[in-house]
C-alpha cells in the first residue's frame, strides 16, 4: 500500500494540451460566404439560361439542340436536368443549404461541361479554365462546409460540417457525372 505522502512526491507528467485551431473566424466565414454567393449565383444564372433563355441563353429548345448535337440522348430532357441542377445547386451554395450536395451537383454538371467543351486548350476562348475553376470551387465548398453564415447552421446534421459528408457528396457528383457521360454517344 502506498502512503499519500509517497504519491504526492512522485513527479507528475506534464500534460500539455494544445489548443485546437479555430477554423471558424469572422474572416474565414465571410470569405466562404463571398465564394458561395459568387459561385452559386453564377451557376444559378447559367442554369436560368438553359431553362428560361435568360441572359442570352438558348432556353430549353436551344439548349436541347446543343445537347443533342453534343451526343446526349433526349436533348431537351437533358437541358431541363442540367438547368435544374445548375439552378438548385447554385442557389443551395449561395444560401448555404445542403452545401455538400449543392457542391456535388455543381461538380457533376461541370465535369460534363468539361467533357463537352473538350480539353484542347486550357485558356480561353476555347479553354476549360473557367469550368475547372467552378468545379474546384464547388468541390472546395462541399469539403470545407459553408461557414457560419449559412442555412446549414440551422440543420442539426450539418451544423458541424464533417469532411465525410463533403467527400461522399463529391464522390456522388463524380459518379453521377460519369453515368451521364456514359449515356452520351
C-alpha positions in Angstrom: 0.0 0.0 0.0 1.3 3.4 -0.9 1.1 6.3 1.6 -0.5 9.5 0.5 2.8 11.3 1.0 4.6 8.9 -1.2 2.3 9.5 -4.1 2.4 13.2 -3.6 6.2 13.3 -4.1 6.2 11.4 -7.4 6.8 13.8 -10.2 3.6 14.3 -12.3 4.0 14.0 -16.1 3.4 17.4 -17.7 0.2 17.2 -19.6 0.1 19.9 -22.1 -2.9 20.0 -24.3 -2.6 22.0 -27.5 -5.4 24.4 -28.1 -7.4 23.4 -31.1 -7.1 25.7 -34.1 -10.0 27.9 -34.6 -11.1 27.3 -38.2 -14.2 29.4 -38.0 -13.2 33.0 -37.7 -15.2 36.0 -39.0 -12.8 36.4 -41.9 -13.0 32.7 -42.8 -16.8 32.7 -42.6 -17.0 35.9 -44.7 -14.7 34.5 -47.3 -16.8 31.4 -47.6 -19.9 33.5 -47.9 -18.4 35.5 -50.7 -17.2 32.4 -52.5 -20.7 30.7 -52.1 -22.5 33.8 -53.3 -20.4 34.4 -56.4 -20.1 30.8 -57.4 -23.7 29.9 -56.5 -25.3 32.8 -58.2 -23.1 32.3 -61.3 -24.3 28.7 -61.6 -27.9 29.6 -60.9 -27.8 32.3 -63.7 -26.1 29.8 -66.0 -28.9 27.3 -65.3 -31.5 30.0 -66.0 -30.0 30.4 -69.5 -30.8 26.8 -70.1 -34.3 26.7 -68.6 -35.7 30.2 -69.4 -33.4 31.6 -72.0 -32.4 34.5 -69.7 -29.1 36.3 -70.1 -28.9 35.4 -73.7 -29.3 31.7 -73.2 -30.9 29.2 -75.6 -33.8 28.2 -73.3 -34.9 24.5 -73.2 -35.2 24.3 -77.0 -31.9 25.8 -78.0 -30.0 24.1 -75.2 -31.7 20.8 -76.1 -30.4 21.2 -79.6 -26.9 21.8 -78.3 -27.2 18.7 -76.0 -28.4 16.6 -78.9 -25.6 17.8 -81.2 -23.1 17.0 -78.3 -24.2 13.4 -78.3 -26.7 13.3 -75.4 -29.9 11.4 -75.8 -33.2 13.3 -75.4 -31.5 16.7 -75.6 -34.4 18.8 -74.2 -34.8 16.4 -71.2 -31.0 16.8 -70.6 -31.4 20.6 -70.9 -34.0 20.5 -68.1 -31.9 18.2 -65.9 -28.8 20.4 -66.4 -30.7 23.6 -65.9 -32.4 22.4 -62.7 -29.1 21.0 -61.4 -27.3 24.3 -62.0 -30.1 26.5 -60.6 -30.8 24.3 -57.5 -27.1 23.5 -56.9 -26.2 27.2 -57.4 -28.9 28.5 -55.1 -28.1 25.9 -52.5 -24.5 27.0 -52.5 -25.5 30.7 -52.4 -27.6 30.3 -49.2 -25.5 27.5 -47.8 -28.3 24.9 -47.8 -27.3 21.3 -48.0 -23.9 22.6 -49.1 -22.2 19.2 -49.7 -25.0 18.1 -52.1 -25.2 21.5 -53.7 -21.5 21.5 -54.3 -21.7 17.9 -55.7 -24.4 19.0 -58.1 -22.2 21.7 -59.5 -19.2 19.4 -59.6 -21.1 16.8 -61.6 -22.5 19.4 -64.0 -19.1 20.9 -64.6 -17.5 17.6 -65.3 -20.0 17.1 -68.1 -19.3 20.7 -69.3 -15.5 19.9 -69.4 -16.1 16.7 -71.3 -18.4 18.5 -73.9 -16.1 21.5 -74.2 -13.1 19.3 -74.7 -9.6 19.6 -73.4 -7.9 21.0 -76.4 -6.7 24.1 -74.6 -6.5 25.4 -71.0 -7.0 29.1 -71.7 -10.0 31.0 -73.2 -11.5 31.3 -75.7 -11.6 27.6 -76.3 -10.1 26.6 -72.9 -11.5 24.9 -69.9 -10.0 27.1 -67.1 -13.5 28.6 -66.3 -15.1 25.2 -65.9 -12.1 23.9 -63.8 -12.3 26.9 -61.5 -16.1 26.4 -60.9 -15.6 22.7 -60.4 -12.7 23.2 -57.9 -14.6 26.0 -56.0 -17.7 23.8 -55.7 -15.7 20.8 -54.5 -13.9 23.0 -52.0 -17.2 24.3 -50.6 -18.5 20.8 -50.3 -15.4 19.7 -48.5 -14.9 22.7 -46.2 -18.5 23.4 -45.4 -20.4 26.7 -45.8 -19.1 28.6 -42.8 -21.2 30.2 -40.1 -23.3 32.4 -42.3 -25.4 29.6 -43.9 -28.7 27.9 -43.6 -26.9 24.6 -42.9 -26.1 26.0 -39.4 -29.8 25.6 -38.6 -29.8 21.9 -39.7 -28.7 19.5 -36.8 -27.0 17.0 -39.1 -25.0 19.7 -41.0 -24.5 22.2 -38.1 -21.0 20.9 -37.5 -19.7 20.2 -41.0 -18.0 16.8 -41.4 -15.4 16.2 -44.1 -17.0 12.8 -44.7 -20.3 14.5 -45.8 -18.4 16.6 -48.3 -16.2 13.8 -49.6 -19.1 11.4 -50.1 -21.1 14.1 -51.8 -18.3 15.0 -54.2 -17.8 11.3 -54.9 -21.5 11.0 -55.7 -21.3 14.0 -58.0 -18.4 12.4 -59.9 -20.1 9.1 -60.2 -23.4 10.6 -61.5 -21.4 12.7 -64.0 -19.6 9.5 -65.2 -23.0 7.8 -65.6 -24.3 10.8 -67.6 -21.3 10.8 -69.8 -21.7 7.1 -70.5 -25.2 7.8 -71.9 -23.6 10.2 -74.4 -23.0 8.9 -78.0 
